[in-house]
Amino acid sequence: MTKVLAVIGSDDVAVVYMASLDGRMIEFVEALQPPHPRDERWILMVSTLFGCPVKCLMCDAGGRYQGRPSAEQILSQVDYMVGRWYPDRRVPAAKFKVQFARMGEPALNMAVLDALAALPRRFDAPGLMPSVSTVAPHGADAFFDRLMEIKDTMYAGGRFQFQFSLHTTDAALRRRLIPTRTWTFDRMAAYAERFLRPGDRKITLNFALAAGSPVESEVLLRHFDPGKFLVKITPVNPTCRAVRNGLVSLIDPHAPASGRELAGRLAEAGYEVIVSIGDVRENRIGSNCSQYVLKFLESREAVKDGYACVPRTPPV
Ligand code: SF4
């Protein structure tokens, strides 16, 4: 079902797989967190839609929406990567993250829930930790209600990560960056009240932060309890759409200190803050969040510091 046509990257950093799923193209990714070897920490990213109707301004995976993969098609991406390294389906990593975050807003595909429910049975992976990151689209309440049940029954005790992508505390600017109707901040906070159980991880508020996008601690505190939410700040990664839309990253991936002032302000307000920069080699591979190699190969638009590797035929 999954036919990998090309790969890009290297096994010691990250690999992007470009594949046909029943005739439609998709990408999935595996990455390490150096210096940890694969047997300790391993991160997979799978696609949850063919294209994405949301079309966030910084994201190359947006657009060209062609429908929803089934749960089996989502799981087949995990199968391929696990099968490459662990054919017996025993994944020893103490941290084995499966992120539903390559192409597609996961809340627009109910099959993501079936895939989540099937994962623990499919692999012998004591370190399994799924991660769902969402812009919280309007009208996806049934998805979020069932997500809560699955988290409680299958991933209790902090074995699940959930993230709202905010990108700014300015609601009008957020609507421009994420051009679809989404939950308000109050709605997200109300969901958190129902979602969190003792032992769960805090919900992450993610900011892929462009210069000129405000992050006001007063606004955050009005809606998001620091006891329930943590803040993650990341660069706007080098993508064709970020360049086209004039989005310049506030965080310089080569100068981690560039996030320090903001992180300090948010920490003073009481939030646990993570400045997550990652390995800059991933930008060149095209494996980072919001990057999508197939889109780049089509357009060949110049992207400084991004998409600088050459695809090759897949390993046998
Ligand atoms: S960031 Fe997520 S929701 Fe936005 S266009 Fe990309 S895949 Fe879709």
Boltz pocket constraint, residues with backbone or C-beta under 6 A from the ligand:
constraints:
  - pocket:
      binder: B
      contacts: [[A, 52], [A, 53], [A, 54], [A, 55], [A, 56], [A, 59], [A, 60], [A, 61], [A, 62], [A, 63], [A, 102], [A, 103], [A, 104], [A, 105], [A, 135], [A, 290]]
      max_distance: 6.0
